Amino acid sequence: MARIAYQGEPGANSHIVCKQHYPEAEAVACASFEDVFAAVASGDCDLALLPIDNSIAGRVADIHHFLPDSGLHIVAEHFLRIQFHLMVMPGASADTIRTVHSHVHALGQCRKVIRELGLTPVISGDTAGAAREIAEAADPTQAAIAPPLAAEIYGLEILREDVEDEDHNTTRFVVLSPDFVAAPQGNGPVVTSFVFNVRNLPAALYKALGGFATNGINMTKLESYMVGGEFAATQFLAEVDGHPDDPGLKRALEELTFFTTDIKVLGVYPADPFRG
């Protein structure tokens, strides 16, 4: 049985994605993103599943920091429409609860219900962990905002469903493998992710990206990094639609070499149907 590592406690959104897309795999909970990378690097787990972008909060900065030098490769992506439920101990009600526990991002994405019920937010390290904490406390004055799976795992009652402020709250997850496994060409839409360092030349980034425009390549992501503590953005992570063997993308990547010192392809993987 394959083992897939994720960050968070059982019932977290990452756990939900593991169950949805890899039901035959053993999902392994890890306390931190570093622990997830270490679990795969050591061979304890075969794959890692990590959030990389959220439609409200933006990029998951830690993942962008670790990914380029992790030695792991993106082999798949999955999008999850985020659902947060307000959950309580059995027997508790809107009249008994006084505090609500969750991850800081979840609390920030559920301000309306917190304000409506007059609750005091309490920050937890993880959404599913907040559900576990209030189940252990068995205190009818405490509530948690967590994914629906957490209520099932920790024996909590759902007081309100879908309490997130925005109904388009979506997180993109990537699956990482120690092996580079490229999606086949011509078998549906593909995404190519890569990092590159620009040469120290005037307009180098502009020239580096020009080849994608002239070859009709759609670039869906471009993130900059500080390298070695320098405040000059010299390293970039990019994602484009297409396969590196497609003529247009092949020409664009060849043109990129003229203005960069290093190009590393992180993954060539099937585009999730969510992209449309």
Rosetta blueprint (number, residue, H / E / L):
1 M L
2 A L
3 R E
4 I E
5 A E
6 Y E
7 Q E
8 G L
9 E L
10 P L
11 G L
12 A L
13 N H
14 S H
15 H H
16 I H
17 V H
18 C H
19 K H
20 Q H
21 H H
22 Y L
23 P L
24 E L
25 A L
26 E E
27 A E
28 V E
29 A E
30 C E
31 A L
32 S L
33 F H
34 E H
35 D H
36 V H
37 F H
38 A H
39 A H
40 V H
41 A H
42 S L
43 G L
44 D L
45 C L
46 D L
47 L E
48 A E
49 L E
50 L E
51 P E
52 I E
53 D E
54 N E
55 S L
56 I L
57 A L
58 G E
59 R E
60 V L
61 A H
62 D H
63 I H
64 H H
65 H H
66 F H
67 L H
68 P H
69 D H
70 S L
71 G L
72 L L
73 H E
74 I E
75 V E
76 A E
77 E E
78 H E
79 F E
80 L E
81 R E
82 I L
83 Q L
84 F L
85 H E
86 L E
87 M E
88 V E
89 M L
90 P L
91 G L
92 A L
93 S L
94 A L
95 D L
96 T L
97 I L
98 R L
99 T E
100 V E
101 H E
102 S E
103 H L
104 V H
105 H H
106 A H
107 L H
108 G H
109 Q L
110 C L
111 R H
112 K H
113 V H
114 I H
115 R H
116 E H
117 L H
118 G L
119 L L
120 T E
121 P E
122 V E
123 I E
124 S L
125 G L
126 D L
127 T H
128 A H
129 G H
130 A H
131 A H
132 R H
133 E H
134 I H
135 A H
136 E H
137 A H
138 A L
139 D L
140 P L
141 T L
142 Q E
143 A E
144 A E
145 I E
146 A E
147 P L
148 P H
149 L H
150 A H
151 A H
152 E H
153 I H
154 Y H
155 G L
156 L L
157 E E
158 I E
159 L E
160 R E
161 E L
162 D L
163 V L
164 E L
165 D L
166 E L
167 D L
168 H L
169 N L
170 T E
171 T E
172 R E
173 F E
174 V E
175 V E
176 L E
177 S E
178 P L
179 D L
180 F L
181 V L
182 A L
183 A L
184 P L
185 Q L
186 G L
187 N L
188 G L
189 P L
190 V E
191 V E
192 T E
193 S E
194 F E
195 V E
196 F E
197 N E
198 V E
199 R L
200 N L
201 L L
202 P L
203 A L
204 A H
205 L H
206 Y H
207 K H
208 A H
209 L H
210 G H
211 G H
212 F H
213 A H
214 T H
215 N L
216 G L
217 I L
218 N L
219 M E
220 T E
221 K E
222 L E
223 E E
224 S E
225 Y E
226 M E
227 V L
228 G L
229 G L
230 E L
231 F L
232 A L
233 A E
234 T E
235 Q E
236 F E
237 L E
238 A E
239 E E
240 V E
241 D E
242 G L
243 H L
244 P L
245 D L
246 D L
247 P H
248 G H
249 L H
250 K H
251 R H
252 A H
253 L H
254 E H
255 E H
256 L H
257 T H
258 F H
259 F H
260 T E
261 T E
262 D E
263 I E
264 K E
265 V E
266 L E
267 G E
268 V E
269 Y E
270 P E
271 A L
272 D L
273 P H
274 F H
275 R H
276 G L
